[in-house]
Amino acid sequence: MRCPFLRLDRAQLPRLNDTPPTPVTGSISARDKQWLGEVDALQQTLRHIDTKRRQLDPAPR
């Protein structure tokens, strides 16, 4: 997800929307344990997922 060269097919949008909440729950767990580097990495992943989603479906949510 984080690779800027990765281009997704519009047919993959449902799969992207069904991405498991691991980055979200992982971020909460890492924050609780003060693993700030991990928190940052997980937040970057969430931003990249959102960017890819907007590239495929530019309609506002």
C-alpha positions in Angstrom: 0.0 0.0 0.0 2.8 2.4 0.9 4.5 2.2 -2.5 3.8 5.4 -4.5 4.2 3.5 -7.7 1.5 1.0 -6.9 -1.5 1.6 -9.1 -4.7 -0.2 -8.2 -7.5 -1.3 -10.6 -10.9 0.1 -9.9 -12.2 -3.4 -9.6 -10.0 -3.7 -6.4 -11.8 -0.8 -4.6 -14.1 -3.2 -2.7 -11.0 -5.1 -1.5 -9.4 -1.8 -0.4 -12.6 -0.8 1.5 -12.6 -4.2 3.2 -9.0 -3.8 4.5 -8.9 -5.3 7.9 -8.6 -2.7 10.8 -5.2 -4.0 11.8 -3.5 -0.7 11.2 -6.1 1.1 13.4 -6.1 -1.5 16.2 -2.3 -1.8 15.9 -1.9 1.9 16.3 -4.0 2.0 19.4 -2.0 -0.9 20.9 1.3 0.6 20.0 0.3 4.0 21.4 -0.7 2.3 24.7 2.8 0.7 24.8 4.6 3.9 23.9 6.0 2.4 20.7 6.0 5.8 18.9 7.9 4.6 15.9 5.3 1.9 15.3 2.5 4.4 15.8 4.0 6.6 13.1 4.4 3.7 10.7 0.9 2.6 11.1 -0.5 6.1 10.7 1.5 6.4 7.5 0.0 3.2 6.2 -3.5 4.5 7.0 -2.7 7.7 5.1 -1.5 5.7 2.1 -4.6 3.5 2.1 -6.7 6.6 2.1 -4.7 8.1 -0.7 -5.1 4.9 -2.8 -8.8 4.9 -2.1 -9.2 8.5 -3.2 -7.2 7.8 -6.4 -9.7 5.0 -7.3 -12.9 6.7 -6.0 -12.5 10.5 -6.0 -16.1 11.1 -4.8 -16.2 12.6 -1.3 -17.2 10.4 1.5 
